[in-house]
Amino acid sequence: MSNLGVYLLLPISILIGISLASQAGVNSQLRLALSNPIQAAFISFLVGTIILGIVAFLQGDTWFKSGTLTTIPWWAWIGGLLGAFNIAMSIFLAPKLGAVVLTVSVVCGQILASLALDHNGWLGFPKIEISINRIVGAIFVVIGLVLVAKK
């Protein structure tokens, strides 16, 4: 993908970041109302599942093509588990850490994992070698985490 193509997609990524930061606060308020973080995570996933189910139904595609379920690698099934962990922990951590520290620490973890995923081409990501720019960028994010976490 060209640099121009990447720059055109960046606003969508920024919207995802806004959504993720907001989601932790929204779900924390749900937790307060329900007095239970797991129930709040369940409601969050239930609403998301209903929305995705409607969209998937409206697309009209065949849900399971012949033989596709048997060709899916075992680890591809854990996305929901990871999502449940992410939502439940965000609900738990948001009121303790605050929006900035939670968001920067999550981004820090994402960047560190992403360096390894890209470098090795794991989980279907394109193989992109670690460069000095990527390492310096990751270091800046870690420094940013230390700065925003410092009271």
C-alpha positions as CSV (number, residue, x, y, z in Angstrom):
1,M,0.0,0.0,0.0
2,S,1.3,3.4,-0.9
3,N,2.0,6.1,1.7
4,L,-0.9,8.1,0.4
5,G,-3.2,5.1,0.9
6,V,-1.9,4.7,4.5
7,Y,-2.5,8.3,5.3
8,L,-6.1,8.1,3.9
9,L,-6.8,5.2,6.3
10,L,-5.2,6.9,9.4
11,P,-8.4,8.9,10.2
12,I,-10.3,5.6,10.5
13,S,-7.7,4.3,12.9
14,I,-7.9,7.5,14.9
15,L,-11.7,7.0,15.1
16,I,-11.1,3.5,16.4
17,G,-8.8,4.9,19.1
18,I,-11.5,7.4,20.1
19,S,-14.0,4.6,20.2
20,L,-11.8,2.4,22.4
21,A,-11.1,5.2,24.8
22,S,-14.8,6.0,25.0
23,Q,-15.8,2.4,25.3
24,A,-13.9,1.9,28.5
25,G,-15.8,4.9,30.1
26,V,-19.2,3.9,28.7
27,N,-18.7,0.3,30.0
28,S,-17.5,1.5,33.4
29,Q,-20.7,3.5,33.7
30,L,-22.6,0.3,32.8
31,R,-20.6,-1.5,35.5
32,L,-21.6,1.2,38.1
33,A,-25.3,0.8,37.2
34,L,-25.1,-3.0,37.3
35,S,-22.6,-3.2,40.2
36,N,-20.8,-6.1,38.4
37,P,-18.0,-5.8,35.8
38,I,-18.7,-9.2,34.3
39,Q,-22.4,-8.5,33.7
40,A,-21.4,-5.1,32.2
41,A,-19.0,-6.9,29.8
42,F,-21.7,-9.4,28.9
43,I,-24.2,-6.6,28.1
44,S,-21.5,-4.9,26.0
45,F,-20.8,-8.0,24.0
46,L,-24.5,-8.8,23.7
47,V,-25.3,-5.5,22.2
48,G,-22.3,-5.8,19.9
49,T,-23.3,-9.3,18.9
50,I,-26.8,-8.2,18.0
51,I,-25.5,-5.3,15.9
52,L,-23.0,-7.6,14.1
53,G,-25.7,-10.3,13.6
54,I,-28.0,-7.8,12.0
55,V,-25.2,-6.5,9.7
56,A,-24.1,-10.0,8.8
57,F,-27.7,-11.0,8.0
58,L,-28.2,-8.0,5.8
59,Q,-25.1,-8.8,3.8
60,G,-26.8,-11.9,2.6
61,D,-23.6,-14.0,2.4
62,T,-23.7,-17.7,3.2
63,W,-22.6,-18.1,6.8
64,F,-20.6,-21.2,6.5
65,K,-19.4,-22.4,3.2
66,S,-18.8,-26.2,2.8
67,G,-15.7,-27.3,4.7
68,T,-14.6,-23.8,6.0
69,L,-15.0,-24.6,9.7
70,T,-12.6,-27.5,9.5
71,T,-9.9,-25.3,7.8
72,I,-9.8,-22.6,10.5
73,P,-6.7,-22.8,12.7
74,W,-7.5,-23.5,16.4
75,W,-6.0,-20.1,17.5
76,A,-8.4,-18.2,15.2
77,W,-11.3,-19.1,17.5
78,I,-9.8,-17.2,20.5
79,G,-10.7,-13.7,19.3
80,G,-13.8,-13.7,21.3
81,L,-11.9,-14.8,24.4
82,L,-9.4,-12.0,23.9
83,G,-12.2,-9.5,23.3
84,A,-13.9,-10.6,26.5
85,F,-10.7,-10.3,28.5
86,N,-10.0,-6.8,26.9
87,I,-13.5,-5.5,27.7
88,A,-13.7,-7.0,31.2
89,M,-10.2,-5.7,32.2
90,S,-10.9,-2.2,30.7
91,I,-14.1,-2.0,32.8
92,F,-12.2,-3.0,35.9
93,L,-9.2,-0.7,35.2
94,A,-10.8,2.4,33.8
95,P,-11.9,3.8,37.1
96,K,-8.6,2.9,38.8
97,L,-6.2,4.3,36.1
98,G,-8.2,7.0,34.3
99,A,-8.7,7.3,30.6
100,V,-5.2,8.5,29.6
101,V,-3.2,6.0,31.6
102,L,-5.5,3.1,30.5
103,T,-5.4,4.1,26.9
104,V,-1.6,4.7,26.7
105,S,-0.9,1.5,28.6
106,V,-3.1,-0.5,26.2
107,V,-1.5,1.2,23.2
108,C,1.9,0.5,24.7
109,G,1.1,-3.2,24.9
110,Q,-0.3,-3.2,21.4
111,I,2.8,-1.6,20.0
112,L,5.1,-4.0,21.7
113,A,3.1,-7.0,20.6
114,S,2.7,-5.5,17.1
115,L,6.5,-5.2,16.7
116,A,6.8,-8.9,17.1
117,L,3.7,-9.7,15.0
118,D,4.9,-7.6,12.1
119,H,8.6,-8.7,12.3
120,N,7.6,-12.4,12.2
121,G,4.5,-12.1,10.0
122,W,2.5,-14.0,12.7
123,L,-1.3,-14.3,12.7
124,G,-1.6,-13.3,9.1
125,F,0.1,-9.9,9.3
126,P,2.4,-8.9,6.5
127,K,6.0,-9.4,7.4
128,I,7.6,-6.0,8.1
129,E,11.1,-6.0,9.6
130,I,11.8,-4.1,12.8
131,S,13.5,-0.8,11.9
132,I,15.2,1.8,14.0
133,N,12.2,4.1,13.4
134,R,9.8,1.5,14.8
135,I,12.0,0.9,17.8
136,V,12.4,4.6,18.5
137,G,8.6,5.1,18.1
138,A,8.0,2.3,20.5
139,I,10.4,3.8,23.0
140,F,8.6,7.1,22.8
141,V,5.3,5.4,23.6
142,V,6.9,3.6,26.6
143,I,8.3,7.0,27.7
144,G,4.9,8.5,27.2
145,L,3.4,5.8,29.4
146,V,5.9,6.5,32.2
147,L,5.1,10.3,31.9
148,V,1.3,10.0,32.0
149,A,1.3,7.4,34.8
150,K,3.6,9.5,37.0
151,K,1.5,11.2,39.7
